[in-house]
Amino acid sequence: MPTLRAIVDRMFTHPGGPPEKSDLIAPAAKAHRHLFQRECQNNSQLCAAVPLLRKRIHGRIDCRLRKQLLCHPGFVEALHRLSLSCPQTQAWHAAVASPSMIDSVVDVRHDCRCLGAIELALRILDRSDWDQTLPISSDLFGRVPFALCDWTVTLRSTVPSDDSVLAEEPVDVRADRNWIRWQWSGDDGPFLSMPRDACRSLIADNPGCLDVSDWSYGSGRIAPHLGRAVPLCQQGVRYERVHIADAAHAGGIEFVIRALHDALHNNSPSIHRELCAYISTIRGFELRLPTAGTVQSFSDPSSPGVMSVNVPYDDRDEPRISPLCFTWLAHELAHTKFYMINDIAFDHGWVFVRNGAEMTDVIPRYARRLPIRTLFQVPYTHLYEWESLMDFLEADFAGLPWAIDEDPQACGEDLKCEIEEALSLTDEFASLTPLGAAAFSRFEELFTHARSRWRRLTATPQESPTRGPITPLPGA
């Protein structure tokens, strides 16, 4: 029986530690498999709707595919959606993800359409005949992915006054021996038809470009837009354009995200290795913010493995970018690891914080109250930021295509203070279990190590950061 210390050391590795030493993927996949089994036991409609998915997950073959499916962000997100109407898994969602983007959706569909895209991919790949209708739905961003490959169909409204994407929209996919047709329930005919062989090739081969000369597009409420996530490295991390307010900025935003990814590889290869192990997709956004800001990143506990980067543009049509925004990649990596750790802990019945749902007082740094379970995550996620900043300092910011016109030492001192404050607040507000106390001790140990490294780096006077204008971005 492993000790509490052994458990936390295995889960909460040093930032940039070898992924094989922590091995979060396999136990997280096991936890998701158990949750899916509970969903199926509670929902006979789910069992009937996704027979091939159930076969791949419960079977003793295709172990690699099974692990890929069980940790697929779309699969985990679907489990969270289904849990809102499943008593067996409601406690899991409440413990590890709530509040999340799913909780904020007004029209949440408590049915099996959310797993339809994955079932569709498996059926198309299956060589046996399939001649029936499969209900699926678009996601929060109006997209229906061709699961298991990089291609996506985004559903947009054809109404002239409403050029918005159609989120949470029910779609029926009808297949026969030769064709696959996509149809919205309110239209008389399909809005997209494609040869079955071409669709199978798309999913199986994941080509970089498509020949759509034999595809046909219907009329109706929905206009489909085909898009592809762009690979950022051979290890599988990809960039996905989701919402760009001005199409002219698309090239610049992709440039920023690719530059951040490549710089992490050049300056912090160990953390980059972890990024490749746990992050599958970096999404690009250009969100109109009411106040001035810089590049901001965010992720959601209901979609582990997906992080998003927002690149706002100013009135001069230039990106509002912080030169130190590379630290956010490490920050969101740590969040994804914590999401997986929470799933694993729930599967084992482990609890870190007894009063996780309670709130702190207003914390001046954040100008708001935080759930105790969120506060508990702060030291570990910000340790990743801090360690990545130190890696970049040691590597002299190799390969970054913009000037460092902010003081990295001031940023590092602020991160140190934030971690110290979070540790102090956790000690004050959190009611830790024995496992939580062991994890807290681990955070303190990692912080002590990082603080010693920071002192060594800043013991000798550093040259002033390079100052100058940010390199203009393509398409900006």
TILO-406403 format. One record per residue (C-alpha): residue number from 1; x, y, z; chain; residue in three letters. Coordinates in steps of 0.001 Angstrom, whole numbers, plus 524288, in hexadecimal, padded with zeros to 5 digits. Example, Ala and Ser with C-alpha at 12.3 -4.5 7.8 and 13.67 -1.06 7.14 Angstrom:
<sites>
n | u | v | w | chain | res
1 | 8300C | 7EE6C | 81E78 | A | ALA
2 | 83566 | 7FBDC | 81BE4 | A | SER
</sites>
This chain:
<sites>
n | u | v | w | chain | res
1 | 80000 | 80000 | 80000 | A | MET
2 | 80674 | 80CCE | 7FBBD | A | PRO
3 | 80859 | 8173F | 80610 | A | THR
4 | 801BB | 82480 | 80504 | A | LEU
5 | 80EEF | 82A5F | 801FB | A | ARG
6 | 81124 | 820CE | 7F6D0 | A | ALA
7 | 803BA | 823DB | 7F13A | A | ILE
8 | 805A5 | 8329A | 7F119 | A | VAL
9 | 8139E | 8319D | 7EC0E | A | ASP
10 | 80EA7 | 829A4 | 7E092 | A | ARG
11 | 80373 | 832E9 | 7DD93 | A | MET
12 | 809DF | 8400D | 7E05A | A | PHE
13 | 816D9 | 83EDE | 7D96B | A | THR
14 | 820BC | 849C2 | 7D871 | A | HIS
15 | 81D3D | 85302 | 7CD3B | A | PRO
16 | 82373 | 84D3C | 7C133 | A | GLY
17 | 82544 | 83FE8 | 7C73A | A | GLY
18 | 824F0 | 8342B | 7BDFC | A | PRO
19 | 81692 | 83124 | 7BACE | A | PRO
20 | 81917 | 8228E | 7BBE5 | A | GLU
21 | 81C80 | 82468 | 7CA3E | A | LYS
22 | 80EF9 | 829C6 | 7CD67 | A | SER
23 | 80715 | 821E7 | 7C36A | A | ASP
24 | 7FA6B | 8298C | 7C518 | A | LEU
25 | 7F4E1 | 82570 | 7B7EF | A | ILE
26 | 7F2A8 | 8170E | 7BB28 | A | ALA
27 | 7EC13 | 818EE | 7C876 | A | PRO
28 | 7E402 | 82458 | 7C311 | A | ALA
29 | 7DF70 | 81B9E | 7B7E9 | A | ALA
30 | 7DBA6 | 81142 | 7C1D3 | A | LYS
31 | 7D3F4 | 81B3C | 7C9B0 | A | ALA
32 | 7CCAB | 81FED | 7BD8D | A | HIS
33 | 7C9AC | 811DF | 7B9DE | A | ARG
34 | 7C34F | 80F89 | 7C712 | A | HIS
35 | 7BB42 | 81C05 | 7C592 | A | LEU
36 | 7B6C9 | 817ED | 7B812 | A | PHE
37 | 7B29C | 80AC2 | 7BD6A | A | GLN
38 | 7AA48 | 8119B | 7C7A7 | A | ARG
39 | 7A43F | 81A3A | 7BD32 | A | GLU
40 | 7A0BE | 80E49 | 7B518 | A | CYS
41 | 79ACC | 80767 | 7C0D1 | A | GLN
42 | 79208 | 81329 | 7C322 | A | ASN
43 | 78E99 | 8164F | 7B505 | A | ASN
44 | 78993 | 80BC1 | 7ABE9 | A | SER
45 | 7885D | 815D6 | 7A102 | A | GLN
46 | 796F2 | 81844 | 7A1EA | A | LEU
47 | 799C5 | 809C9 | 7A0AB | A | CYS
48 | 791B7 | 808ED | 79440 | A | ALA
49 | 79741 | 8156D | 78E53 | A | ALA
50 | 7A5D4 | 8126C | 78F3A | A | VAL
51 | 7A7C9 | 803C0 | 78D39 | A | PRO
52 | 7B501 | 804D9 | 7867E | A | LEU
53 | 7BA2A | 80E48 | 790B8 | A | LEU
54 | 7B60E | 804DB | 79B6F | A | ARG
55 | 7BC83 | 7F99D | 7942A | A | LYS
56 | 7C972 | 800DF | 792C8 | A | ARG
57 | 7C97C | 8053A | 7A0FC | A | ILE
58 | 7C4FB | 7F896 | 7A742 | A | HIS
59 | 7CBFB | 7EF44 | 79E09 | A | GLY
60 | 7D921 | 7E8EF | 7A077 | A | ARG
61 | 7DED2 | 7ED15 | 79369 | A | ILE
62 | 7E370 | 7FA1B | 78DDE | A | ASP
63 | 7E9AE | 7FE1C | 79ACE | A | CYS
64 | 7F013 | 80A11 | 794A7 | A | ARG
65 | 7E352 | 80E89 | 78E72 | A | LEU
66 | 7DBFB | 80C14 | 79B21 | A | ARG
67 | 7E550 | 814CE | 7A2C2 | A | LYS
68 | 7E46F | 81F20 | 7980C | A | GLN
69 | 7D598 | 81F05 | 798CE | A | LEU
70 | 7D4E3 | 81F24 | 7A79E | A | LEU
71 | 7DD8A | 82B3A | 7A8B5 | A | CYS
72 | 7D845 | 831E6 | 79C84 | A | HIS
73 | 7D3D1 | 83F99 | 7A0AB | A | PRO
74 | 7C6F2 | 83DC2 | 79966 | A | GLY
75 | 7C447 | 83113 | 7A0A1 | A | PHE
76 | 7C72C | 836DD | 7AE11 | A | VAL
77 | 7BF00 | 842E9 | 7AB07 | A | GLU
78 | 7B3B4 | 83A0C | 7A712 | A | ALA
79 | 7B4C7 | 832BF | 7B407 | A | LEU
80 | 7B36C | 83FA8 | 7BB3B | A | HIS
81 | 7A788 | 8434B | 7B321 | A | ARG
82 | 7A120 | 8362D | 7B581 | A | LEU
83 | 7A423 | 836E8 | 7C3FD | A | SER
84 | 79AD7 | 8426C | 7C569 | A | LEU
85 | 78FA6 | 838C2 | 7C410 | A | SER
86 | 7961C | 82C92 | 7C9AA | A | CYS
87 | 795D3 | 82B0C | 7D88A | A | PRO
88 | 7A118 | 82164 | 7D7FD | A | GLN
89 | 7AA8E | 82B71 | 7D288 | A | THR
90 | 7A4E1 | 83856 | 7D742 | A | GLN
91 | 7ADB0 | 837C1 | 7E32A | A | ALA
92 | 7B9A0 | 83668 | 7DA58 | A | TRP
93 | 7B631 | 8427B | 7D253 | A | HIS
94 | 7B321 | 84A4D | 7DE8F | A | ALA
95 | 7BFEB | 8464C | 7E4F1 | A | ALA
96 | 7C974 | 84833 | 7D9AC | A | VAL
97 | 7C382 | 85191 | 7CFB3 | A | ALA
98 | 7B8A4 | 85A14 | 7D4E9 | A | SER
99 | 7B849 | 86539 | 7D202 | A | PRO
100 | 7BBF6 | 8633E | 7C3B8 | A | SER
101 | 7B7C7 | 867E2 | 7B654 | A | MET
102 | 7ADEB | 85CD5 | 7B5CC | A | ILE
103 | 7A6EB | 8620E | 7C1CE | A | ASP
104 | 7A514 | 86F2F | 7BB16 | A | SER
105 | 79E4B | 86988 | 7AF12 | A | VAL
106 | 78FF1 | 86D1D | 7AF43 | A | VAL
107 | 78B30 | 86239 | 7A65B | A | ASP
108 | 792F0 | 8565E | 7AAB0 | A | VAL
109 | 78E59 | 84A32 | 7A38F | A | ARG
110 | 78DD8 | 83ECA | 7ACE9 | A | HIS
111 | 78E63 | 834A8 | 7A213 | A | ASP
112 | 79838 | 82CAB | 79A86 | A | CYS
113 | 79AA6 | 83646 | 78F7F | A | ARG
114 | 7A6D9 | 83B4A | 79660 | A | CYS
115 | 7ADAB | 82E3C | 7939A | A | LEU
116 | 7A86F | 82D91 | 785CA | A | GLY
117 | 7B487 | 8332E | 77F27 | A | ALA
118 | 7BD5B | 828AD | 784FC | A | ILE
119 | 7B3AC | 81DE4 | 781C4 | A | GLU
120 | 7B2A2 | 82354 | 773E8 | A | LEU
121 | 7C15D | 8228A | 771F2 | A | ALA
122 | 7C1BD | 8147A | 776BE | A | LEU
123 | 7B662 | 81078 | 76E09 | A | ARG
124 | 7BC69 | 816B5 | 76211 | A | ILE
125 | 7C941 | 80FCC | 764B4 | A | LEU
126 | 7C216 | 802F4 | 766C1 | A | ASP
127 | 7C23D | 7FAE2 | 75A4D | A | ARG
128 | 7B4DC | 7F4F2 | 75C9A | A | SER
129 | 7A8DA | 7FB00 | 7562D | A | ASP
130 | 7A224 | 80593 | 75DE0 | A | TRP
131 | 79511 | 80A3F | 758E4 | A | ASP
132 | 78E28 | 81254 | 76325 | A | GLN
133 | 78CFE | 81FD8 | 76950 | A | THR
134 | 79606 | 8245B | 7742C | A | LEU
135 | 79253 | 83011 | 77CBA | A | PRO
136 | 79D9C | 8393F | 77FC3 | A | ILE
137 | 79EF0 | 84772 | 78401 | A | SER
138 | 7A830 | 852DA | 782B6 | A | SER
139 | 7B027 | 85765 | 78E56 | A | ASP
140 | 7B06B | 86466 | 79588 | A | LEU
141 | 7B788 | 86A81 | 789F9 | A | PHE
142 | 7AE88 | 8651A | 77F7B | A | GLY
143 | 7B82E | 85AB3 | 77B21 | A | ARG
144 | 7B63B | 84C67 | 777F7 | A | VAL
145 | 7C392 | 845DE | 777C3 | A | PRO
146 | 7C72A | 83A70 | 76F3F | A | PHE
147 | 7CBF4 | 833C9 | 77B87 | A | ALA
148 | 7D937 | 82D01 | 77B1A | A | LEU
149 | 7DE7F | 83656 | 770C0 | A | CYS
150 | 7E148 | 844E4 | 76F41 | A | ASP
151 | 7D56A | 848BD | 7671D | A | TRP
152 | 7C93E | 84FA7 | 76C1A | A | THR
153 | 7BC68 | 85490 | 7667B | A | VAL
154 | 7B7C7 | 8616D | 76C45 | A | THR
155 | 7A93D | 86431 | 76B21 | A | LEU
156 | 7A5B0 | 87233 | 767C7 | A | ARG
157 | 7988A | 8786A | 765D6 | A | SER
158 | 79474 | 87C03 | 75804 | A | THR
159 | 78B21 | 88668 | 75D09 | A | VAL
160 | 790A1 | 89381 | 75820 | A | PRO
161 | 78E3D | 89A54 | 76519 | A | SER
162 | 79449 | 88F44 | 76CF6 | A | ASP
163 | 7A20C | 88B67 | 768D9 | A | ASP
164 | 7A48D | 88462 | 775AF | A | SER
165 | 7A8E8 | 87681 | 777C1 | A | VAL
166 | 79E65 | 86CCE | 77B9F | A | LEU
167 | 7A25E | 86751 | 788CA | A | ALA
168 | 79BF6 | 85B89 | 78F06 | A | GLU
169 | 794BD | 8590D | 78246 | A | GLU
170 | 78EC0 | 84B95 | 77FBC | A | PRO
171 | 792BF | 84569 | 772E6 | A | VAL
172 | 78F0F | 83846 | 76CF8 | A | ASP
173 | 7994A | 83113 | 764FA | A | VAL
174 | 7933D | 82793 | 75B5D | A | ARG
175 | 79BC7 | 81D45 | 75502 | A | ALA
176 | 79A0A | 8133B | 74A6C | A | ASP
177 | 7A3AA | 80ABC | 7430D | A | ARG
178 | 7A935 | 815F6 | 73B0E | A | ASN
179 | 7A5B8 | 822FF | 7415C | A | TRP
180 | 7A5A1 | 82A01 | 74E66 | A | ILE
181 | 79BF7 | 83530 | 74F90 | A | ARG
182 | 79B28 | 83F5D | 75A59 | A | TRP
183 | 78DD2 | 8455E | 75CE4 | A | GLN
184 | 7882C | 84EC1 | 766CE | A | TRP
185 | 77B1F | 84A3A | 76C13 | A | SER
186 | 77459 | 856A8 | 76764 | A | GLY
187 | 778DC | 855B1 | 75938 | A | ASP
188 | 772EC | 84DD2 | 74E2E | A | ASP
189 | 77FD3 | 848E0 | 748FF | A | GLY
190 | 78E21 | 8471D | 74CC7 | A | PRO
191 | 7970E | 852CB | 74E35 | A | PHE
192 | 7A2F9 | 84A4B | 74B49 | A | LEU
193 | 7A4B6 | 83DAD | 7439E | A | SER
194 | 7B18B | 8367B | 741BD | A | MET
195 | 7B598 | 8294C | 73C2C | A | PRO
196 | 7B738 | 81F39 | 746C5 | A | ARG
197 | 7C48E | 81ADC | 741D1 | A | ASP
198 | 7C957 | 828EA | 741EC | A | ALA
199 | 7C4C3 | 82AB2 | 74FEF | A | CYS
200 | 7CB70 | 81E15 | 75410 | A | ARG
201 | 7D80C | 82296 | 74DA8 | A | SER
202 | 7D6EA | 82FD3 | 75471 | A | LEU
203 | 7D63E | 829A4 | 761EB | A | ILE
204 | 7DFBD | 81E73 | 75FA5 | A | ALA
205 | 7EA3C | 825FB | 75826 | A | ASP
206 | 7E872 | 83397 | 75E20 | A | ASN
207 | 7ED47 | 83A5E | 751B5 | A | PRO
208 | 7F2B2 | 84810 | 751AD | A | GLY
209 | 7E97C | 84C46 | 746C5 | A | CYS
210 | 7DCCB | 8470F | 74132 | A | LEU
211 | 7D6E1 | 8453D | 733C9 | A | ASP
212 | 7C8B5 | 84935 | 735D6 | A | VAL
213 | 7C4EE | 849B5 | 72785 | A | SER
214 | 7BB1D | 83EB1 | 7295B | A | ASP
215 | 7B54C | 8444A | 735EC | A | TRP
216 | 7A84A | 84B52 | 734DE | A | SER
217 | 7A254 | 8561B | 73D1C | A | TYR
218 | 793D2 | 8581F | 73EDD | A | GLY
219 | 78BCB | 863DF | 74274 | A | SER
220 | 7851D | 8663F | 74F54 | A | GLY
221 | 78830 | 86C1E | 75C73 | A | ARG
222 | 795F1 | 8668A | 75DAC | A | ILE
223 | 7A217 | 869F0 | 755E5 | A | ALA
224 | 7AD4C | 86083 | 758EB | A | PRO
225 | 7BB49 | 86593 | 75969 | A | HIS
226 | 7C64E | 85BA8 | 758C5 | A | LEU
227 | 7D254 | 85E44 | 76110 | A | GLY
228 | 7DE90 | 85728 | 76540 | A | ARG
229 | 7E6E5 | 857B4 | 77171 | A | ALA
230 | 7F520 | 85A46 | 76DF7 | A | VAL
231 | 7FFAA | 85164 | 773C6 | A | PRO
232 | 809A9 | 85919 | 77B9B | A | LEU
233 | 81340 | 84DE9 | 77D92 | A | CYS
234 | 814E8 | 83F83 | 77A95 | A | GLN
235 | 810F6 | 83BFA | 78880 | A | GLN
236 | 802C5 | 83F48 | 7858F | A | GLY
237 | 8000B | 84CE0 | 78B1E | A | VAL
238 | 7F7BB | 85461 | 78167 | A | ARG
239 | 7F276 | 86209 | 77F97 | A | TYR
240 | 7E3E7 | 863C4 | 77D63 | A | GLU
241 | 7DDD3 | 870A7 | 7793F | A | ARG
242 | 7D0E3 | 871FF | 7804C | A | VAL
243 | 7CC35 | 8800C | 780F7 | A | HIS
244 | 7D354 | 88B29 | 77A12 | A | ILE
245 | 7CBB9 | 897E5 | 77A49 | A | ALA
246 | 7D2E6 | 89D6A | 76E75 | A | ASP
247 | 7D701 | 893C4 | 763E6 | A | ALA
248 | 7E27A | 89C8D | 76077 | A | ALA
249 | 7E871 | 8993B | 76DB8 | A | HIS
250 | 7E808 | 88A79 | 76BEF | A | ALA
251 | 7F5F8 | 88965 | 766C9 | A | GLY
252 | 7FB61 | 891EA | 7719E | A | GLY
253 | 7F4A5 | 88A19 | 77C50 | A | ILE
254 | 7F98E | 87D38 | 776D3 | A | GLU
255 | 80737 | 88337 | 77631 | A | PHE
256 | 8068F | 88713 | 78493 | A | VAL
257 | 8023B | 87999 | 78914 | A | ILE
258 | 80C23 | 8728E | 7809F | A | ARG
259 | 816C5 | 87BA6 | 785AD | A | ALA
260 | 812F1 | 878BD | 793C4 | A | LEU
261 | 81316 | 86A24 | 7914D | A | HIS
262 | 8202F | 86A5F | 78A46 | A | ASP
263 | 82639 | 8733C | 7948C | A | ALA
264 | 82216 | 869D4 | 79F45 | A | LEU
265 | 828DE | 85EEE | 797C3 | A | HIS
266 | 83540 | 86714 | 7964F | A | ASN
267 | 83600 | 86C99 | 7A40F | A | ASN
268 | 82F3B | 86296 | 7ACA1 | A | SER
269 | 83016 | 85546 | 7A5DF | A | PRO
270 | 82C5F | 84D8D | 7B202 | A | SER
271 | 81FA3 | 85508 | 7B408 | A | ILE
272 | 81D46 | 8543F | 7A55F | A | HIS
273 | 81E3D | 84568 | 7A656 | A | ARG
274 | 8138F | 845A1 | 7B09F | A | GLU
275 | 80B78 | 84EC0 | 7A83D | A | LEU
276 | 80C0E | 844E8 | 79D25 | A | CYS
277 | 8081F | 839F2 | 7A65C | A | ALA
278 | 7FC25 | 840A7 | 7AC17 | A | TYR
279 | 7F7A9 | 84B7D | 7A2CD | A | ILE
280 | 7F189 | 84787 | 795E8 | A | SER
281 | 7EC42 | 85493 | 79120 | A | THR
282 | 7EF65 | 862FD | 7929B | A | ILE
283 | 7E3B5 | 86B03 | 78E3E | A | ARG
284 | 7E4E2 | 878C1 | 788E3 | A | GLY
285 | 7DB54 | 88396 | 78C4F | A | PHE
286 | 7D9D3 | 89202 | 789DD | A | GLU
287 | 7CFED | 89657 | 793DB | A | LEU
288 | 7CB97 | 8A467 | 794F5 | A | ARG
289 | 7CEF3 | 8A85C | 7A2DA | A | LEU
290 | 7C917 | 8B477 | 7A961 | A | PRO
291 | 7D5F2 | 8B817 | 7AFDE | A | THR
292 | 7E400 | 8B883 | 7AB7F | A | ALA
293 | 7EB06 | 8AB96 | 7AC56 | A | GLY
294 | 7F567 | 8A2B0 | 7A6E4 | A | THR
295 | 7F5AC | 894B4 | 7A249 | A | VAL
296 | 7ED77 | 88CC8 | 7ABBC | A | GLN
297 | 7EC31 | 87E1D | 7ACE6 | A | SER
298 | 7E159 | 875E9 | 7B275 | A | PHE
299 | 7DCFA | 867D1 | 7B398 | A | SER
300 | 7D149 | 8609B | 7B8EB | A | ASP
301 | 7D10E | 854C3 | 7C1F4 | A | PRO
302 | 7C6CA | 84E3B | 7B972 | A | SER
303 | 7D05B | 84DC2 | 7ADD9 | A | SER
304 | 7DDAB | 8495E | 7B2D4 | A | PRO
305 | 7E82C | 849D4 | 7A874 | A | GLY
306 | 7E2DD | 85627 | 7A1FA | A | VAL
307 | 7E803 | 863C0 | 7A4E1 | A | MET
308 | 7E427 | 87097 | 79EA0 | A | SER
309 | 7EBC2 | 87CF0 | 79BD4 | A | VAL
310 | 7E51A | 88A05 | 799A8 | A | ASN
311 | 7EC4A | 89442 | 7919F | A | VAL
312 | 7E4DA | 8A131 | 791FE | A | PRO
313 | 7E833 | 8ABF8 | 7885A | A | TYR
314 | 7E8B0 | 8BA72 | 78B98 | A | ASP
315 | 7E355 | 8C63C | 78452 | A | ASP
316 | 7EFCF | 8C6E8 | 77C45 | A | ARG
317 | 7ED30 | 8B92C | 77762 | A | ASP
318 | 7F89B | 8B380 | 77EFA | A | GLU
319 | 7F847 | 8A7D9 | 7882F | A | PRO
320 | 7F844 | 8AB4B | 79699 | A | ARG
321 | 80291 | 8A172 | 79A52 | A | ILE
322 | 80A69 | 8A00A | 7A6C2 | A | SER
323 | 81849 | 89BE5 | 7A361 | A | PRO
324 | 81805 | 8928F | 7AF05 | A | LEU
325 | 80B77 | 88BB9 | 7AB03 | A | CYS
326 | 812F6 | 87F12 | 7A84A | A | PHE
327 | 8114B | 87BD7 | 7B6C4 | A | THR
328 | 802CC | 87977 | 7B471 | A | TRP
329 | 805AA | 86D0C | 7ACCD | A | LEU
330 | 80BBA | 8673B | 7B8FA | A | ALA
331 | 8008E | 86C8E | 7C13C | A | HIS
332 | 7F611 | 865C3 | 7B91B | A | GLU
333 | 7FE39 | 85961 | 7B85F | A | LEU
334 | 7FE18 | 858E6 | 7C735 | A | ALA
335 | 7EF62 | 85B13 | 7C738 | A | HIS
336 | 7ED56 | 84F8D | 7BE04 | A | THR
337 | 7F5D1 | 846F8 | 7C6AB | A | LYS
338 | 7EDB7 | 84B23 | 7D265 | A | PHE
339 | 7E114 | 847FC | 7CB07 | A | TYR
340 | 7E622 | 83A36 | 7C887 | A | MET
341 | 7EAE7 | 838BB | 7D67A | A | ILE
342 | 7DD68 | 83C7A | 7DB8E | A | ASN
343 | 7D708 | 8323C | 7D2BD | A | ASP
344 | 7E08D | 827E8 | 7D783 | A | ILE
345 | 7DE65 | 82BDA | 7E5A4 | A | ALA
346 | 7CF93 | 82B0F | 7E428 | A | PHE
347 | 7D0C6 | 81D83 | 7DE30 | A | ASP
348 | 7D86C | 818F3 | 7EA28 | A | HIS
349 | 7CFDB | 82015 | 7F3E2 | A | GLY
350 | 7DAE9 | 82933 | 7F791 | A | TRP
351 | 7D83D | 836F6 | 7FC73 | A | VAL
352 | 7E228 | 841E2 | 7FE18 | A | PHE
353 | 7D999 | 84C64 | 8043A | A | VAL
354 | 7CDB2 | 849D0 | 80CC7 | A | ARG
355 | 7C7E1 | 85751 | 80ABF | A | ASN
356 | 7CB37 | 858D3 | 7FC55 | A | GLY
357 | 7BE2F | 85F1D | 7F8BE | A | ALA
358 | 7BF4B | 869C3 | 80304 | A | GLU
359 | 7C43D | 87746 | 7FF47 | A | MET
360 | 7CF80 | 87F75 | 80438 | A | THR
361 | 7CE12 | 88DA1 | 8080E | A | ASP
362 | 7D063 | 8975F | 7FD1F | A | VAL
363 | 7DEA4 | 89617 | 7F92C | A | ILE
364 | 7E3E6 | 8A384 | 7F540 | A | PRO
365 | 7ECFE | 89DB7 | 7EAFC | A | ARG
366 | 7E15D | 897FB | 7E3A3 | A | TYR
367 | 7D71A | 8A1B9 | 7E858 | A | ALA
368 | 7CDE1 | 89671 | 7EAD4 | A | ARG
369 | 7CB7C | 88A99 | 7F339 | A | ARG
370 | 7D077 | 87D49 | 7EF28 | A | LEU
371 | 7CB36 | 86F9C | 7F1B3 | A | PRO
372 | 7D45A | 868BF | 7FB23 | A | ILE
373 | 7D6EF | 85DE6 | 7F13C | A | ARG
374 | 7DB4C | 86840 | 7E75C | A | THR
375 | 7E416 | 86E9D | 7F179 | A | LEU
376 | 7EA29 | 8613B | 7F412 | A | PHE
377 | 7EE61 | 86082 | 7E5B3 | A | GLN
378 | 7F4CC | 86DE4 | 7E52F | A | VAL
379 | 80250 | 86A5C | 7EA8E | A | PRO
380 | 8046E | 85F07 | 7E120 | A | TYR
381 | 7FF8B | 86618 | 7D4E8 | A | THR
382 | 80794 | 8723D | 7D7C3 | A | HIS
383 | 8139E | 86A2E | 7DABB | A | LEU
384 | 812F9 | 865CD | 7CC98 | A | TYR
385 | 81271 | 87407 | 7C841 | A | GLU
386 | 81DDA | 877AE | 7D0D9 | A | TRP
387 | 82662 | 86C3A | 7CCA4 | A | GLU
388 | 823BA | 86F17 | 7BE46 | A | SER
389 | 82789 | 87D58 | 7C057 | A | LEU
390 | 8344C | 878DC | 7C67F | A | MET
391 | 836CD | 86FC8 | 7BB04 | A | ASP
392 | 834E1 | 87B31 | 7B1A2 | A | PHE
393 | 83DF0 | 883D0 | 7B9B4 | A | LEU
394 | 848A8 | 8798B | 7B969 | A | GLU
395 | 846FD | 877A1 | 7AAB7 | A | ALA
396 | 846E3 | 8865D | 7A84A | A | ASP
397 | 83945 | 885B8 | 7A21C | A | PHE
398 | 83E58 | 87E37 | 7965C | A | ALA
399 | 83679 | 87F9F | 789FF | A | GLY
400 | 82BE5 | 888BF | 78EEB | A | LEU
401 | 82828 | 8917F | 78366 | A | PRO
402 | 8251F | 89D52 | 78BDD | A | TRP
403 | 82C86 | 8A5F4 | 79532 | A | ALA
404 | 82C0F | 8A3A8 | 7A3E0 | A | ILE
405 | 827F3 | 8B147 | 7A7FA | A | ASP
406 | 822DD | 8AD24 | 7B553 | A | GLU
407 | 82B3F | 8A9D7 | 7C110 | A | ASP
408 | 82B9A | 89AEC | 7C263 | A | PRO
409 | 83159 | 89BF3 | 7D007 | A | GLN
410 | 825BF | 8A40A | 7D489 | A | ALA
411 | 81CBA | 899CA | 7CE86 | A | CYS
412 | 82415 | 88EF4 | 7D596 | A | GLY
413 | 82359 | 89616 | 7E294 | A | GLU
414 | 814C3 | 897C6 | 7E0C2 | A | ASP
415 | 8130D | 88949 | 7DDEC | A | LEU
416 | 81AF5 | 88609 | 7EA0D | A | LYS
417 | 8125E | 88EE0 | 7F24F | A | CYS
418 | 805FE | 8890F | 7EC59 | A | GLU
419 | 80A49 | 87B40 | 7EFB6 | A | ILE
420 | 80E1B | 87F3F | 7FD8C | A | GLU
421 | 80100 | 885E3 | 7FF46 | A | GLU
422 | 7F982 | 87A04 | 7FA0B | A | ALA
423 | 800C1 | 870E3 | 80330 | A | LEU
424 | 7FDAB | 879D1 | 80E9C | A | SER
425 | 7EF50 | 87B17 | 80AE6 | A | LEU
426 | 7EE1C | 86C62 | 808FE | A | THR
427 | 7F3B0 | 86A4C | 81674 | A | ASP
428 | 7E9BC | 87418 | 81BB4 | A | GLU
429 | 7DD49 | 87028 | 8149F | A | PHE
430 | 7DEA0 | 86202 | 8101D | A | ALA
431 | 7DAC9 | 85646 | 81831 | A | SER
432 | 7E482 | 84C8C | 812A1 | A | LEU
433 | 7E328 | 83DD7 | 8131B | A | THR
434 | 7EF64 | 835D7 | 815E0 | A | PRO
435 | 7F13F | 83484 | 80724 | A | LEU
436 | 7EF2C | 8431C | 8056E | A | GLY
437 | 7F90F | 845E8 | 81022 | A | ALA
438 | 802ED | 83D2C | 80921 | A | ALA
439 | 80052 | 84469 | 7FC5C | A | ALA
440 | 8019E | 8518C | 8034B | A | PHE
441 | 80EB5 | 84D31 | 808CA | A | SER
442 | 812BC | 8496F | 7FAFF | A | ARG
443 | 80F13 | 8570C | 7F605 | A | PHE
444 | 81747 | 85D38 | 800B9 | A | GLU
445 | 822C8 | 85492 | 7FD1D | A | GLU
446 | 821A2 | 85816 | 7EE9E | A | LEU
447 | 82086 | 86674 | 7F24D | A | PHE
448 | 82CD4 | 865B9 | 7FAA7 | A | THR
449 | 8342E | 85FAA | 7EF46 | A | HIS
450 | 82F2F | 86A0D | 7E5BF | A | ALA
451 | 83253 | 87512 | 7EF3A | A | ARG
452 | 84058 | 87046 | 7F09E | A | SER
453 | 841B5 | 86FC1 | 7E1E8 | A | ARG
454 | 83C14 | 87D82 | 7E0C4 | A | TRP
455 | 845E5 | 882BD | 7EA99 | A | ARG
456 | 85129 | 87CDF | 7E2E8 | A | ARG
457 | 84C09 | 882BC | 7D640 | A | LEU
458 | 84A1E | 89040 | 7DBED | A | THR
459 | 855FE | 89092 | 7E4EF | A | ALA
460 | 85E5D | 89733 | 7DA9A | A | THR
461 | 859D5 | 8A3AA | 7D3F6 | A | PRO
462 | 852D3 | 8A0CE | 7C744 | A | GLN
463 | 853E9 | 8A921 | 7BB3A | A | GLU
464 | 8481A | 8B182 | 7B8B5 | A | SER
465 | 83DED | 8AA74 | 7B05F | A | PRO
466 | 83E90 | 8AD71 | 7A208 | A | THR
467 | 835A3 | 8B8C7 | 79F46 | A | ARG
468 | 82F55 | 8BC2E | 7928C | A | GLY
469 | 822EE | 8BAC7 | 78AA9 | A | PRO
470 | 81CAC | 8ADA2 | 788D2 | A | ILE
471 | 81FB6 | 8A78A | 77BB4 | A | THR
472 | 8141A | 8A9DC | 77288 | A | PRO
473 | 80BFF | 89D9F | 770B3 | A | LEU
474 | 80834 | 89802 | 76381 | A | PRO
475 | 7FA88 | 89C14 | 75FEB | A | GLY
476 | 7FA04 | 8A691 | 76A58 | A | ALA
</sites>
